[in-house]
Amino acid sequence: MGKFLEYIGSQFGNPRGFVGKCCCIIMNVINKAMYRRVVLMVNLTKESKVLDIGYGNGYLLELIYKRFQPHLFGIDISEDMKLNAEKRNIQALKDGKLNLIVGDCCALPYDKDFFDVVSSINTIYFWKDTIGVLKKIHCCLKPDGTFYNVVYTKKWLKKFFSTTKGFKLFEPEDFIELGKQAGFSKVTIEDIVKGKSFVVVYKK
């Protein structure tokens, strides 16, 4: 049972195969309020550049593109998810506005001052070098750019056996301190569902 739960937990961090596809569909449903909050919070134009870390099957990118038609970028560790996300965002791909890669966010391959917005939905638990990734995000954001880090509370995640291995769990004050260490000028927290989920807003 322990190995099975560990396997399921790993699928949320690196979705692959049929099980990974199913996990992404589940995440799309249970994370819907998170996706919607990000879309409501961002202020973009057709020339804006947006990076989604851990894009999964491209659900958030699709919502953003339907509303703003910006330039979409994404990095995800799963090759399977890249194919699924491109299919979901076929219009952005046809418009020449979709650039998805497979890779580790610990080595973001983007130029300094490149993005207007960076987003991440429930991926920070899996970053091997948390402060290192935050510093790279800070670097590739334009001046006054924003990173939206959307997460579940530590208390909520601890309810599930699948989060006992492979997940780093954080308190709200941890996110604030990490943001300061990474060089962000302002870090604020807004509840999505009180006691369950929130978004950490990092301003460069």
Backbone as a ProteinNet text record, in pm:
[ID]
protein_1_A
[PRIMARY]
MGKFLEYIGSQFGNPRGFVGKCCCIIMNVINKAMYRRVVLMVNLTKESKVLDIGYGNGYLLELIYKRFQPHLFGIDISEDMKLNAEKRNIQALKDGKLNLIVGDCCALPYDKDFFDVVSSINTIYFWKDTIGVLKKIHCCLKPDGTFYNVVYTKKWLKKFFSTTKGFKLFEPEDFIELGKQAGFSKVTIEDIVKGKSFVVVYKK
[TERTIARY]
82.5	0	86.2	195.4	283.5	344.8	389.3	451.4	349.1	226.1	120.7	92.2	81.7	56.7	172.7	294.4	412.1	409.3	364.7	354.4	251.6	135.8	31.6	83.2	152	208.6	307.6	388	486.7	420.4	301.6	229.5	183.6	156.1	117.8	239.2	356.9	477.7	532.2	508.7	558.3	458.2	346.4	243	295.1	263.4	310.3	217.9	207.1	124	-23.8	-99.4	-244.1	-279.6	-207.4	-234.7	-208.2	-99.3	-67.2	-175	-227.7	-334.7	-458.5	-490.4	-605.4	-582.4	-458.4	-426.1	-444.1	-406.5	-419.8	-565.6	-648.9	-792.1	-849.7	-808.2	-853.2	-808.7	-681.8	-629	-703.7	-742.1	-817.7	-948.7	-1010.4	-1138.7	-1120.3	-1029.8	-1017.1	-945	-868.5	-794.7	-864.1	-988.5	-1057	-1060	-1085.3	-1090.1	-954.1	-846.2	-710.6	-684.7	-719.5	-699.4	-777	-901.6	-986.1	-931.6	-878.2	-824.9	-707.9	-618.4	-504	-551.7	-646.6	-697	-759.1	-825.5	-885.7	-781.6	-670	-569.5	-474.6	-445.1	-346.1	-405.1	-319.2	-358.5	-262.3	-309.4	-221.1	-269.9	-177.6	-210.4	-167.6	-194.9	-155.2	-3.7	67.9	213.2	280.6	202.3	258.9	317.8	416.6	478.9	452.4	395.1	353.9	422.8	478.7	540.1	460.5	419.5	354.8	449.8	487.6	578.4	496.8	521	442.8	306.7	306.1	182.3	87	134.8	46.3	-17	-149.4	-216.1	-256.4	-202.6	-221.5	-353	-419.8	-552.2	-546.7	-453.2	-442.2	-402.3	-309	-266.6	-383.7	-469.4	-587.2	-679.3	-704.3	-790.8	-732.4	-601.6	-535.3	-540.7	-519.1	-516.8	-655.3	-757.4	-893.5	-928.1	-875.2	-909.3	-817.3	-685.4	-589.6	-510.2	-495.9	-412.4	-267.3	-203.6	-63	29.6	158.8	258	271.6	246.5	248.7	377.3	435.3	553.3	525.5	590.8	572	687	713.5	814.1	752	768.4	714.1	810.7	816.8	911.8	863.4	735.9	675.8	661.9	722.7	710.1	565.8	497.4	358	270.2	295.8	213.5	235.2	354.4	380.8	288.9	276.1	190	44.4	1.4	-137.8	-166	-70.1	-88.8	-91.6	-11.1	-11.6	-143.7	-200.3	-330	-439.4	-433.4	-533.7	-522.9	-400.9	-376.3	-340	-412	-380.9	-394.7	-490.4	-507.5	-387.3	-339.7	-221.1	-100.8	-93.4	16.6	9.3	-110.1	-128.8	-98.1	-125.9	-100.7	46.4	127.5	269.4	295.7	204.4	216.1	230.2	266.4	282.1	421.9	493.7	630	645	623.5	632.8	759	824.5	943.5	932.7	1011.3	1024.8	1155.6	1148.2	1269.7	1241.4	1347.4	1339.7	1340.5	1245.2	1237.6	1357.3	1436.5	1558.8	1662.2	1637	1728.7	1647.7	1577.8	1496.2	1584.5	1558.2	1646.5	1602.1	1558	1503.1	1589.9	1581.5	1662.9	1617.1	1705.2	1674.3	1569.8	1479.5	1378.1	1295.3	1248.7	1180.1	1028.6	979.9	837.7	766.7	641	555.1	493.6	460.6	394.7	450.4	470.8	503.6	399.1	351.5	252.7	297.8	247.8	273.1	157.1	94.2	-17.6	27.4	47.1	78.5	202.2	309.3	432.9	547	539.5	652.8	686.5	589.6	614.8	722.7	742.1	830.6	965.7	986.2	1112.1	1226.1	1331.1	1446.1	1521.4	1526.6	1598	1501.3	1422.6	1314.4	1365.6	1463.1	1513.7	1582.8	1649.2	1715.9	1617.4	1503.9	1402.6	1340.9	1314.1	1258.1	1352.5	1480.5	1577.7	1578.5	1564.1	1560.9	1434	1322	1197.4	1212	1271.9	1294.8	1379.6	1479	1569.5	1498.5	1415.7	1355.3	1228.8	1181.1	1069.1	1116.7	1032.7	1061.3	1049	1109.3	1085.7	934.3	888.8	745.5	666.7	736.1	668.6	619.1	530.7	467.1	470.1	497.9	491.6	373.5	279.7	163.8	186.8	208.8	237.4	114.1	40.7	-86.3	-69.8	-114.1	-86	-203.4	-199.5	-288.6	-216.7	-294	-234.2	-169	-71.1	-2.9	-102.3	-193	-292.5	-380.4	-420.2	-504.9	-429.9	-307.8	-230.4	-198.4	-181.1	-147.5	-262.3	-379.6	-493.5	-480.2	-391.5	-383	-254.7	-268.8	-153.5	-55.1	-105.9	-18.4	81.5	61.5	153.6	260.2	264.7	360.9	502.3	517.4	649.6	659.7	772.3	797	739.6	672.2	614	686.9	723.5	768.3	646.7	618.1	501.5	545.3	472.5	513	399.9	438.5	346.4	348	244.4	242.1	366.3	412.2	530.2	655.9	658.7	773.3	782	666.1	663.1	708.4	668.8	708.4	858.6	914.6	1058.2	1138.7	1093.2	1162.7	1160.7	1048.4	1038.8	1135.7	1149.3	1244.5	1386.8	1419.4	1553.7	1584.1	1480.1	1499.5	1509	1480.9	1497	1369.8	1253.6	1128.3	1103.5	1052.4	1033.4	910.5	813.1	689.8	628.8	586.7	522.4	393.2	281	152.5	79.9	-15.3	-90.8	-239.9	-311.5	-456.4	-522	-621.1	-694.3	-775.3	-780.4	-872.4	-991.8	-964.2	-1063.3	-999.2	-1051.8	-989.5	-967.1	-843.3	-807.2	-770.7	-785.3	-760	-658.4	-674.6	-585.9	-566.2	-452	-422.5	-321	-306.4	-208.1	-106.8	20	129	170.5	161.2	190.4	327.8	422.8	559	579.6	605.6	632.2	781.8	831.2	973.3	1003.9
-120.5	0	125.8	121.1	236.5	272.2	169.5	194.3	245.4	195.9	241.5	390.1	431.1	571.2	659.6	606.8	681.4	699.8	594.9	601.6	705.8	706.6	805.2	946.3	964.7	1095.5	1140.9	1047	1081.4	1121.9	1068.5	1104.1	1249.4	1302.7	1443.6	1533.6	1484.7	1561.9	1546.2	1429.4	1400.8	1310.8	1366.7	1285.8	1216	1086.8	1010.7	893.3	857.9	745.7	769.9	659.6	668.3	720.3	672.1	715.5	865.7	912.9	1055.5	1139.8	1090.5	1162.5	1172.7	1062.7	1062.6	1158.7	1160.1	1250.4	1395.9	1427.5	1565.9	1606.3	1513.6	1543.1	1567.5	1486.1	1504.3	1640.5	1675.8	1804.2	1921.5	1907.3	2013.5	2041	1933.8	1946.8	2005.9	1945.4	1989.1	2123.5	2161.9	2288.7	2402.1	2379.6	2476.1	2617.2	2626.6	2758.9	2827.7	2749	2803.4	2862.5	2787.3	2835.3	2965	2964.6	3081.1	3204.2	3183.3	3296.6	3360.3	3278.4	3331.6	3412.4	3359.6	3429.9	3564.1	3568.3	3693.1	3794	3744.5	3832.2	3892.3	3819.1	3867.8	3977.4	4068.7	4176.7	4172.8	4120.1	4092.2	4158.2	4169.8	4214.4	4104.9	4125.9	4026.9	4018.7	4119.1	4118.3	4066.5	4040.9	3991.7	3852	3822	3689.9	3624.5	3504.5	3433.1	3297	3264.1	3132.6	3056.8	2933.3	2845.6	2730.9	2722.4	2616.8	2496.1	2382.9	2262.4	2272.8	2294.4	2323.7	2205.1	2083.6	1966.7	1950.5	1935.1	1919.8	2053.2	2163	2293.4	2361.9	2320.3	2374.6	2524.3	2564.3	2706.5	2790.1	2742.4	2815.4	2838	2737.8	2750.1	2861.1	2866.1	2969.5	3109.1	3121.1	3250	3294.7	3199.6	3236.6	3278.6	3211.3	3246.1	3389.4	3434.9	3569	3677.7	3648.3	3755.7	3737.3	3616.8	3584.3	3633.6	3612.3	3653.1	3546.7	3569.7	3468.3	3372.2	3244	3143.3	3062	3045.1	2960.7	2864.2	2749.8	2655.3	2558.1	2514	2411.2	2305.7	2180.6	2069.2	1952.1	1871.9	1761.4	1641.4	1643.1	1527.8	1546.4	1456.8	1456.9	1430.3	1339.6	1309.6	1433.4	1513.6	1632.5	1736.8	1743.5	1838.3	1809	1683.3	1644.7	1677.1	1648.9	1677.5	1827.4	1904.2	2049.6	2114.5	2065.5	2121	2093.2	1974.5	1941.8	2032.6	2056.9	2141.4	2285.9	2330.5	2470.3	2482.9	2408.3	2403	2539.4	2623.2	2754.4	2843.7	2843.7	2922.3	2872.7	2741.5	2682.7	2728.7	2727.4	2772	2920.5	2996.4	3140.9	3174.6	3073	3096.3	3156.3	3131.3	3191.7	3088.9	2967.3	2862.1	2804.1	2808.4	2756.1	2672.4	2542.2	2451.5	2366.9	2347.7	2263.5	2161.7	2056.2	1955.7	1983.8	1999.2	2028.5	2044.5	2064.9	2081.6	2230.7	2274.3	2417.1	2464.2	2371	2410.3	2467.6	2452.7	2506.8	2581	2685.4	2760.5	2822.6	2791	2835.7	2966	3063.1	3185.6	3306.5	3407.4	3527.3	3612.4	3696.2	3791.7	3892.5	3930.6	4033.6	3998.6	3874.9	3826.8	3818.1	3773.3	3747.7	3858.9	3881.4	3972.9	3901.6	3775	3695.1	3553.3	3498.2	3356.9	3297.7	3178.2	3112.3	2970.7	2921.3	2782.7	2737	2628	2572.4	2440.4	2440.3	2317.1	2242.4	2316.1	2248.1	2268.9	2372.1	2406.7	2294.7	2209.2	2097	2003.1	2003.3	1906.3	1963.5	2093.9	2154.8	2106.4	2058.8	2009.6	2124.2	2238.9	2355.8	2473.8	2485.3	2583.4	2726.3	2764.6	2901.8	2926.7	2824.7	2838.7	2867.5	2797.9	2820.3	2959.1	3000.3	3133.3	3243.1	3223.6	3321.2	3326.5	3211.1	3207.6	3274.1	3252.1	3318.2	3469.4	3513.3	3655.9	3713.6	3639.8	3686.4	3700.1	3602.1	3603.9	3689.8	3739.4	3833.4	3973.8	4046.1	4186.1	4268.6	4387.6	4477.1	4498.3	4490.5	4499.9	4375.9	4270.3	4145.4	4073.7	3976	3908.6	3757.5	3690.7	3545.1	3506.5	3428	3379.4	3232.7	3207.4	3073.5	3023.5	2931.5	2886.8	2750	2739.9	2619	2584.2	2460.1	2419	2439.9	2455.3	2472.7	2342.4	2357.5	2241.3	2150.5	2211.1	2134.9	2052.1	2110	2039.2	1923.3	1947	1842.9	1725.4	1752.7	1646.5	1549.5	1579.6	1488.8	1367.9	1378.2	1274.2	1192.7	1061	972.2	988.8	1026.9	1038.4	1152.4	1243	1356.5	1331	1209.4	1181.4	1163.2	1133.4	1116.3	1196.1	1265.2	1339	1479.2	1519.4	1653.2	1734.8	1859.3	1955.6	2039.5	2050	2125.2	2253.2	2361.6	2494	2563.7	2646.2	2737.6	2870.4	2953.1	3081.9	3167.1	3169.9	3251.3	3200	3070	3014.5	3075.4	3087.7	3144.9	3291.1	3363.7	3504.2	3516.3	3436.3	3441.3	3398	3293	3247	3354.4	3424.3	3530.8	3643.6	3679	3784.1	3740.8	3615.4	3563.5	3562.1	3540.8	3534.9	3672.5	3778.6	3914	3985.1	3925.2	3991.2	4111	4219.1	4342.6	4337.2	4255.6	4247.5	4108.4	4050.1	3918.7	3928.4	3896.7	3899.6	3766.9	3740.1	3614.8	3645.6	3580	3595.8	3458.9	3445.4	3319.5	3294.7	3169	3126.4	3059.5	2952.7	2892.3	2891.5	2970	2988.2	2854.6	2835.5	2712.6	2599.2	2620.7	2513.2	2551.9	2669.8	2708.5	2858.8	2900.8	3043.7	3068.3	3193.3	3231.7	3324.7	3294.7	3380.2	3466.6	3599.2	3692.5	3755.3	3725.4	3776.9	3887.9	4009.5	4120.9	4146.8	4162.8	4190	4335.7
0	0	0	77.5	85.6	-47.8	-123.1	-253.1	-353.8	-341.9	-432.3	-410	-282.7	-251	-294.7	-280.1	-324.4	-476.4	-546.5	-692	-734.4	-668	-699.9	-673	-559.9	-527.4	-632.7	-684.8	-786.9	-917.7	-944.8	-1067.2	-1065.8	-948.3	-940.5	-964.7	-929.2	-952.4	-1093.1	-1153.6	-1287.6	-1359.6	-1408.9	-1473.3	-1597.6	-1610.6	-1725.9	-1752.1	-1879.3	-1916.5	-1890.2	-1891.2	-1871.6	-1732.6	-1630.6	-1493.4	-1479.8	-1539.8	-1535.1	-1601.6	-1713.7	-1783.1	-1694.7	-1625.7	-1534.8	-1418.2	-1364.6	-1253.2	-1294.1	-1417.9	-1465.5	-1478.5	-1524.8	-1535.3	-1396.3	-1299.5	-1161.6	-1109.4	-1137.3	-1091.6	-1154.8	-1281.5	-1347.6	-1274.7	-1224.1	-1154.8	-1015.3	-935.9	-796.4	-783.9	-887.7	-882.8	-958	-999.6	-1085.6	-1026.3	-895.2	-831	-837	-833.2	-841.4	-979.6	-1083.5	-1219.8	-1244.4	-1201.4	-1223.3	-1150.6	-1030.3	-955.6	-1029.7	-1084.2	-1158	-1278.2	-1353.4	-1471.5	-1433.8	-1320	-1274.1	-1225.2	-1173.6	-1115	-1217.4	-1324.9	-1420.5	-1508.2	-1550.1	-1641.1	-1759.1	-1871.3	-1984	-2112.3	-2207.7	-2342.4	-2439.7	-2566.4	-2667	-2683.8	-2633.8	-2643.6	-2516.5	-2412.1	-2285.9	-2303.2	-2220.3	-2219.2	-2083.3	-2089.5	-1968.2	-1963.1	-1848	-1827.4	-1722.2	-1755.4	-1658.3	-1625	-1498.5	-1452.6	-1411.2	-1476.2	-1451.2	-1517.4	-1649.6	-1721.7	-1731.6	-1702.7	-1707.9	-1844.3	-1847.7	-1977.3	-2039.8	-1986.5	-2048.8	-2019	-1913.2	-1880.2	-1848	-1761.1	-1725.8	-1846.6	-1925.6	-2045.4	-2140.1	-2151.3	-2237.6	-2188.4	-2057.4	-2001	-2023	-2002.5	-2020.8	-2166.5	-2257.5	-2399.5	-2449.3	-2403.1	-2445	-2406.1	-2293.8	-2245.1	-2299.3	-2310.4	-2340.1	-2470.5	-2520.2	-2637.3	-2624.5	-2509.5	-2495.9	-2554.7	-2545.8	-2582.6	-2465	-2490.6	-2384.6	-2386.9	-2269.9	-2252.6	-2137.7	-2142	-2032.7	-2022	-1900.1	-1876	-1785	-1823	-1745.8	-1758.8	-1654	-1652.8	-1734.1	-1773	-1839.8	-1990.6	-2065.9	-2211.7	-2253.7	-2182.2	-2213.6	-2201.4	-2099.4	-2078	-2186.9	-2241.5	-2350.5	-2469.2	-2505.2	-2616.7	-2587.6	-2464.8	-2427.7	-2425.2	-2372.1	-2361.7	-2500.2	-2592.8	-2728.3	-2799.1	-2776.2	-2835.1	-2778.7	-2648.1	-2583.8	-2631.3	-2658.1	-2696.1	-2844	-2926.7	-3069.3	-3136	-3091.9	-3153.6	-3126.9	-3002.2	-2969.3	-3048.3	-3067.1	-3144.5	-3289.9	-3347.8	-3485.7	-3500.2	-3395	-3397.7	-3374.2	-3350.1	-3323.7	-3187.4	-3092.7	-2960.2	-2847.8	-2881.9	-2780.3	-2789.4	-2678.9	-2673.2	-2546.5	-2559.7	-2445.5	-2455	-2341.7	-2339.3	-2226.2	-2239.2	-2134.4	-2062.6	-1931.4	-1856.9	-1708.5	-1634.7	-1489.8	-1457	-1376.3	-1344	-1262	-1211.1	-1139.7	-1235.5	-1366	-1466.7	-1573.4	-1532.4	-1627.3	-1736.5	-1863	-1971.7	-2037.2	-1957.9	-2014.4	-1982.2	-2069.6	-2053.7	-1934.9	-1890.3	-1783.7	-1831.4	-1741.3	-1770.4	-1893.9	-1901.6	-2021.9	-2005.9	-1889.7	-1870.7	-1794	-1831.9	-1757.1	-1637.1	-1657	-1553.2	-1554.7	-1436.1	-1419.2	-1326.1	-1358	-1272.8	-1240.6	-1129.2	-1089.1	-1002.9	-1043.7	-967.2	-905.2	-775.7	-702.2	-753	-780.6	-820	-721.2	-639.5	-553.8	-455.1	-425	-333.8	-386.6	-518.8	-583	-625.5	-606.7	-650	-561.1	-623.4	-546.4	-479.1	-544.1	-491.9	-489.9	-385.5	-379.8	-396.2	-317.6	-324.7	-458.4	-511.6	-641.1	-752.8	-753.5	-856.5	-841.5	-718	-695.7	-744.8	-725.4	-774.1	-926.6	-991.5	-1137.4	-1190.9	-1120.7	-1159.7	-1147.4	-1036.4	-1015.8	-1128.9	-1169.4	-1275.3	-1409.8	-1445.5	-1579.3	-1586.6	-1472.2	-1474.3	-1511.5	-1585.1	-1614.6	-1486.3	-1483.1	-1369.8	-1351.1	-1228.2	-1194.6	-1236.4	-1281.4	-1315.9	-1190.5	-1210.6	-1097.9	-1113.9	-1003.1	-997	-908.7	-965.7	-891.1	-855.6	-727.9	-678.1	-602	-662.2	-606.9	-541.6	-416.8	-338.2	-246.7	-197.5	-90.1	43.1	149	280.5	325.8	413.2	468.3	541.2	615.3	691.1	598.4	487.2	391.8	326.8	284.1	216.5	307.9	434.7	529.6	553.8	501.1	513.1	422.9	322.6	220.5	233.9	231.1	245.3	129.8	11.7	-105.8	-93.5	3	19.3	125.2	180.6	288.2	234.8	104.5	45.2	-83.6	-99.2	-222.8	-224.2	-118.5	-109.8	-3.6	-37.5	63.3	100.7	228.5	273.7	343.1	316.2	363.9	439.5	534.7	600.3	523.4	535.8	465.4	491	615.8	647	578.2	546.3	472.5	333.2	267.4	133.1	134.2	236.5	246.9	265.4	353.3	379.6	257.1	189.8	69.4	-38.7	-51.9	-151	-123.8	3	40.8	9.1	41.6	14.4	-135.3	-216.9	-362.3	-426.1	-347.9	-399.1	-439.5	-414.6	-451.6	-359.9	-417.8	-341.9	-251.5	-290.7	-212.8	-226.8	-114.3	-115.5	-35.3	-98.6	-30.5	-50.5	35.9	29.8	27.4	-64.6	-74.1	-68.4	18	26.6	-99.9	-140.9	-246.5	-178.4	-104	-14.4	123.5	214	345.9	415.1	462.2	530.6	437.9	305.7	209.3	102.4	42.7	-67.4	-70.3	-125.9	-136.7	-247.4	-284.1	-384.8	-320.3	-343.6	-297.7	-415.7	-398.5	-507.3	-482.5	-571.1	-560.4	-664.5	-619.8	-709.6	-718.3	-839.6	-857.6	-824.4
[MASK]
++++++++++++++++++++++++++++++++++++++++++++++++++++++++++++++++++++++++++++++++++++++++++++++++++++++++++++++++++++++++++++++++++++++++++++++++++++++++++++++++++++++++++++++++++++++++++++++++++++++++++++

